[in-house]
Amino acid sequence: MSNPTASIWAAAAQLRWMVRLEHVRPTRFGEKQRAGLQWAVTPYLGRRPDGTLIGGFVPTYFPNMTKAHAYARAQMHRTYGGDRR
């Protein structure tokens, strides 16, 4: 017999890349709120029901969103080959 939940776990175990703005340092006195933010690409395997990442790895930081998305897409192609939208 096949396991009906096997395909669910296989899909959940695929590596994904999250692109978001993250604080890399606290905002200093007199700075604008966005001064301590950079775009981060974080690879992860999934999320728990409370929203925390499963297998969250160390993020890679970029100065702008375009470079962050390009890096995430390149990692996706390197890992899985082809476009997996």
Backbone as CSV, one residue per row, in Angstrom:
resi,resn,N_x,N_y,N_z,CA_x,CA_y,CA_z,C_x,C_y,C_z
1,MET,0.830,-1.180,0.000,0.000,0.000,0.000,0.872,1.240,0.000
2,SER,0.397,2.239,-0.672,1.139,3.495,-0.698,0.666,4.397,0.442
3,ASN,1.545,5.250,0.854,1.241,6.177,1.937,0.585,7.423,1.334
4,PRO,-0.682,7.732,1.680,-1.348,8.883,1.073,-0.752,10.217,1.480
5,THR,-0.046,10.272,2.600,0.547,11.541,3.025,1.975,11.714,2.519
6,ALA,2.513,10.706,1.837,3.896,10.794,1.364,4.080,11.955,0.398
7,SER,3.126,12.162,-0.519,3.276,13.248,-1.478,3.163,14.606,-0.790
8,ILE,2.375,14.684,0.275,2.261,15.942,1.017,3.599,16.281,1.655
9,TRP,4.248,15.307,2.286,5.540,15.558,2.921,6.620,15.825,1.903
10,ALA,6.569,15.163,0.746,7.567,15.412,-0.296,7.461,16.848,-0.791
11,ALA,6.232,17.337,-0.972,6.046,18.717,-1.423,6.485,19.703,-0.348
12,ALA,6.229,19.366,0.905,6.591,20.270,2.001,8.094,20.323,2.208
13,ALA,8.816,19.288,1.814,10.256,19.231,2.043,11.051,19.901,0.937
14,GLN,10.395,20.489,-0.041,11.126,21.180,-1.093,11.698,22.483,-0.555
15,LEU,12.912,22.780,-0.982,13.582,23.994,-0.545,12.938,25.208,-1.216
16,ARG,12.694,26.247,-0.429,12.112,27.493,-0.934,13.012,28.643,-0.509
17,TRP,12.831,29.806,-1.149,13.613,30.987,-0.824,12.672,32.143,-0.551
18,MET,12.760,32.714,0.636,11.911,33.829,1.021,12.704,35.126,0.852
19,VAL,12.109,36.090,0.153,12.734,37.398,-0.051,11.922,38.412,0.750
20,ARG,12.595,39.120,1.671,11.896,40.118,2.477,12.891,41.128,3.030
21,LEU,12.347,42.259,3.486,13.169,43.255,4.163,13.388,42.825,5.602
22,GLU,14.639,42.890,6.053,14.959,42.520,7.433,15.842,43.583,8.062
23,HIS,15.716,43.712,9.365,16.602,44.614,10.097,17.955,43.929,10.254
24,VAL,19.006,44.590,9.792,20.350,44.033,9.958,21.046,44.646,11.164
25,ARG,20.491,45.750,11.638,21.006,46.406,12.840,19.911,47.294,13.395
26,PRO,19.989,47.628,14.666,18.988,48.540,15.237,19.105,49.933,14.616
27,THR,17.991,50.615,14.527,17.994,51.984,14.021,18.621,52.896,15.072
28,ARG,19.539,53.730,14.627,20.225,54.645,15.552,19.422,55.929,15.716
29,PHE,19.728,56.648,16.777,19.020,57.894,17.055,19.186,58.860,15.886
30,GLY,18.068,59.411,15.421,18.099,60.388,14.338,17.994,59.786,12.948
31,GLU,18.064,58.465,12.821,17.960,57.813,11.509,16.499,57.550,11.163
32,LYS,16.254,57.410,9.884,14.922,57.019,9.435,14.718,55.540,9.744
33,GLN,13.466,55.116,9.812,13.138,53.732,10.166,13.756,52.727,9.206
34,ARG,13.915,53.086,7.933,14.420,52.144,6.945,15.946,52.073,6.906
35,ALA,16.641,52.832,7.754,18.105,52.882,7.704,18.737,51.522,8.011
36,GLY,18.156,50.751,8.893,18.747,49.472,9.280,18.207,48.287,8.514
37,LEU,17.487,48.519,7.409,16.874,47.432,6.650,17.680,47.083,5.404
38,GLN,17.699,45.785,5.075,18.258,45.309,3.817,17.398,44.163,3.317
39,TRP,17.455,43.903,2.030,16.724,42.775,1.455,17.469,41.493,1.770
40,ALA,16.759,40.501,2.258,17.362,39.231,2.654,16.693,38.088,1.898
41,VAL,17.502,37.113,1.493,16.998,35.882,0.883,17.324,34.759,1.852
42,THR,16.267,34.109,2.367,16.431,33.049,3.351,15.889,31.736,2.792
43,PRO,16.753,30.724,2.607,16.244,29.413,2.195,15.573,28.716,3.380
44,TYR,14.477,28.000,3.109,13.775,27.270,4.177,13.022,26.100,3.574
45,LEU,12.599,25.172,4.426,11.902,23.966,3.975,10.394,24.057,4.128
46,GLY,9.896,24.856,5.042,8.465,24.996,5.254,8.197,25.873,6.456
47,ARG,6.917,25.942,6.829,6.516,26.739,7.981,5.670,25.902,8.933
48,ARG,5.815,26.183,10.208,4.959,25.569,11.218,3.642,26.342,11.264
49,PRO,2.619,25.780,11.885,1.339,26.498,11.977,1.440,27.875,12.634
50,ASP,2.429,28.067,13.520,2.576,29.380,14.153,3.365,30.364,13.296
51,GLY,3.818,29.931,12.112,4.502,30.820,11.176,6.014,30.773,11.220
52,THR,6.602,30.069,12.182,8.057,29.983,12.236,8.568,29.082,11.121
53,LEU,9.796,29.354,10.691,10.379,28.602,9.585,10.912,27.259,10.041
54,ILE,10.748,26.261,9.189,11.343,24.945,9.411,12.586,24.884,8.534
55,GLY,13.708,24.623,9.145,14.947,24.541,8.388,15.400,25.890,7.869
56,GLY,15.070,26.958,8.575,15.515,28.289,8.168,17.034,28.377,8.255
57,PHE,17.648,28.807,7.201,19.096,28.883,7.141,19.537,30.335,7.270
58,VAL,20.813,30.580,7.197,21.352,31.927,7.329,20.973,32.744,6.090
59,PRO,20.405,33.939,6.281,20.021,34.753,5.124,21.223,35.381,4.436
60,THR,21.052,35.683,3.160,22.030,36.423,2.374,21.431,37.791,2.103
61,TYR,22.179,38.870,2.358,21.651,40.230,2.264,22.051,40.903,0.957
62,PHE,21.148,41.758,0.453,21.363,42.488,-0.796,20.916,43.930,-0.628
63,PRO,21.526,44.850,-1.401,21.177,46.266,-1.256,19.829,46.641,-1.872
64,ASN,19.339,45.832,-2.827,18.040,46.160,-3.426,17.257,44.889,-3.750
65,MET,15.964,45.074,-3.998,15.064,43.948,-4.220,15.381,43.195,-5.507
66,THR,15.788,43.899,-6.540,16.082,43.261,-7.825,17.190,42.227,-7.690
67,LYS,18.258,42.585,-6.992,19.365,41.639,-6.801,18.956,40.466,-5.917
68,ALA,18.116,40.733,-4.933,17.649,39.663,-4.050,16.802,38.655,-4.828
69,HIS,15.883,39.148,-5.658,15.047,38.249,-6.457,15.881,37.483,-7.480
70,ALA,16.865,38.131,-8.081,17.730,37.455,-9.048,18.512,36.326,-8.373
71,TYR,19.005,36.570,-7.162,19.737,35.546,-6.423,18.828,34.370,-6.070
72,ALA,17.608,34.667,-5.588,16.665,33.601,-5.228,16.314,32.755,-6.445
73,ARG,16.066,33.404,-7.577,15.741,32.671,-8.806,16.930,31.829,-9.281
74,ALA,18.140,32.367,-9.174,19.330,31.614,-9.572,19.519,30.386,-8.689
75,GLN,19.267,30.533,-7.381,19.378,29.393,-6.473,18.323,28.335,-6.799
76,MET,17.129,28.782,-7.148,16.061,27.864,-7.520,16.459,27.070,-8.766
77,HIS,16.983,27.775,-9.783,17.402,27.101,-11.016,18.563,26.146,-10.755
78,ARG,19.495,26.564,-9.886,20.641,25.705,-9.589,20.207,24.450,-8.849
79,THR,19.230,24.573,-7.960,18.776,23.442,-7.164,17.855,22.504,-7.947
80,TYR,16.872,23.074,-8.630,15.834,22.256,-9.272,15.890,22.272,-10.790
81,GLY,16.593,23.219,-11.387,16.617,23.337,-12.839,15.263,23.801,-13.353
82,GLY,15.250,24.648,-14.333,13.988,25.110,-14.903,13.272,26.082,-13.993
83,ASP,12.147,26.596,-14.501,11.360,27.593,-13.780,10.226,26.893,-13.046
84,ARG,10.171,27.056,-11.709,9.144,26.398,-10.886,8.260,27.446,-10.234
85,ARG,7.443,28.125,-10.996,6.582,29.178,-10.442,5.407,28.623,-9.743
